[in-house]
Amino acid sequence: MRGWQLTLEGLEPSCAPVPAPVPTSAPTPASGLAPDRFASQRSVLPPPPLHSPSVPSIGEVPPAASAALWVHPQANRQAVLKGQGVAYLFRRGQRKTIGFSVSAQGLSVSAPRWATLGAVDTALQSKADWVLRKLAQVAQQQRALQGARMEWRDGASLDWLGASLELRLVAGGAPARPASRHATLVQREGGRLWVTLPVSATAAQWRDAVQAWMMQSAQSHFVERLNHFAPLLGVQWRGLRLSSAATRWGSAKADGSIRLHWRLMQFDPAIVDYVVAHELSHLRHMDHSPRFWQTVASVVPDYAALRAQLRGERLPPW
C-alpha cells in the first residue's frame, strides 16, 4: 500500500527525544502556546503532503539564516542545520525532555515549559544529522507517492480491504454487464466496480462517484465491526462519523462517539479491526496507559504487529 501516513497515538511519526538540560536562568514563558489538548481523545491519523511555501517571518532566526528548504505548514520557528534552513513547529507541554518528530508535514519540536529557547536550539543542533536525514527520507517518500497518484479512469485499480477492485465504465447506463443486474451509479461485482458515467466523464467525476460508494461502504463495514467488538470490550458506542482528517485514522470521545477515516477501507481487514478496537478501548481508558493496551490486546492479541504495519502503510494521493 502507498500513500499518507496517519497516526494514532502510538502510531506517531519517528521521534528522537533528547533530555533537556536544566535551565540556569529563569524559565522562558510558553509564549501562549497551549499544551497537547487531545489527551482524552487520542487516535490515529494522515498528515498532509509536504510543501514549501515562502518562509514566514518568524523570530529567533540566526542572522546568517538562508531561505528555509524545509517548511512545516504551521512553522513558528526556524533554524539553520548544517547550512540548510528548516522552519519547524515548536510547542511546549507537560513533558520532561525535548523531543523531535518528522512527518510528511515537516519537523515538529516539543519542549518542557521550563526549557529555555537556547536549550532547545542546542538540542536541535545536536540532532541536525538525524533531522536532515529524516526530512530527506520524507521528501523521497512524497515523490514516490506522487508517482503512485490514483488514476481515475476505466480499467484503473483501487485498493480495497486487502485486495483490489478494477474500475469499469458503464457508459451512460448502457448494459455493459449481464442484463439481470440492475445498473446503479456504482455497483460492485466480485473484483470489479462498475461505474455509470458518460464516456466523456472527467477524472473528478470518476473520483466523486467512487468516493461516494466507498464512504457508504465504509459506514456499513465500520458499524458491523463496532458492533462486533463493543460487547467483547464491555463498552457501548453511541455514534459514528466518517472522517477525512489529515492527521488521524480515528478518534473517540467519552460520550461514546467514534470517528473513523473512510480510507481505512483500503487497508487489510485486520488493520481496520485494530483501529476499531483501539478507538473502542478508549471508551474504557482515555489514555495510552498499560491498562489501555491490555484492553486492546484482549480483543486484538497481535495489535503491536498491526500497529507497526499501519505505521508503514501508504495511501496514494486522492
Beta strands, then each sheet from edge to edge (+ up, - down):
strand 1: 14-15
strand 2: 18-19
strand 3: 68-71
strand 4: 77-81
strand 5: 84-93
strand 6: 97-103
strand 7: 106-112
strand 8: 157-160
strand 9: 163-171
strand 10: 186-189
strand 11: 192-197
strand 12: 239-243
strand 13: 250-252
strand 14: 257-261
sheet 1: 1+ 6- 2+
sheet 2: 1+ 6- 7+ 5+ 3+
sheet 3: 1+ 6- 7+ 5+ 4-
sheet 4: 8+ 9- 11- 10+
sheet 5: 12+ 14+ 13-
end
